[in-house]
Amino acid sequence: MAYKISDDCISCGACAAECPAGAISEGDGKYVIDADACLDCGACASVCPVGAPAEG
């Protein structure tokens, strides 16, 4: 199941830089993950300072 980014996102961009699939982009007020491109690897969750990305 693809990861999703919660409203806790502070738009720092750490997750986007870490995503090997390039599935994360800046959205309106927070970053978003393209579920079709997400590899479910967890790289985004491991670098997020506020724990916003989670399996969803």
N, C-alpha and C positions, 0 to 999 in steps of 0.2 A: 504494500500500500504506500502511496506517495506521501511525502512529508508535506505539512502545511505550516504556515507561519502565523502565529497568533497575534492578537492586537498588542502584545507586550513588545513587539518590534520597535526598536529605536532608530531604524533606518541607517545603521552604521555601515552596511555593505560588506561586513566580514563574511557573511554566508555566501554572497554572490561570488566573491573572489575565490572561495574555497570549492565551489561546486564544479565537479569534473565534467558534468553534462551541460553546463551553461543553462540550467533550467530555472535560475533565479534572476529576477529583474526587479527594478524599482517600480513600485506601484503607487497608488494614491495614499500617501501617509505611512506606508509600510512596504516591505519587500514581499513579493509573491513568487510562488513556485509553480511552474508549468507541470501539472501532474502527469502529462503524457511523456515528458522528457525526464522526469525524476527517476534516478536509478535506485532510490531507497537505500543509499549508502550511509547516510547519517553524518557525512562530512560537515554539512551546514550546522547541525545541532552541536557538533563537537567544538565549534569555534564561536558560537553565539554567546555574547557576554550576558544576555538576559534570558537565555533558554527559550526563545520564541519558536524555533522550528521543532516540530514534533510529528511523529507518525500520526497520520490522520485519516 
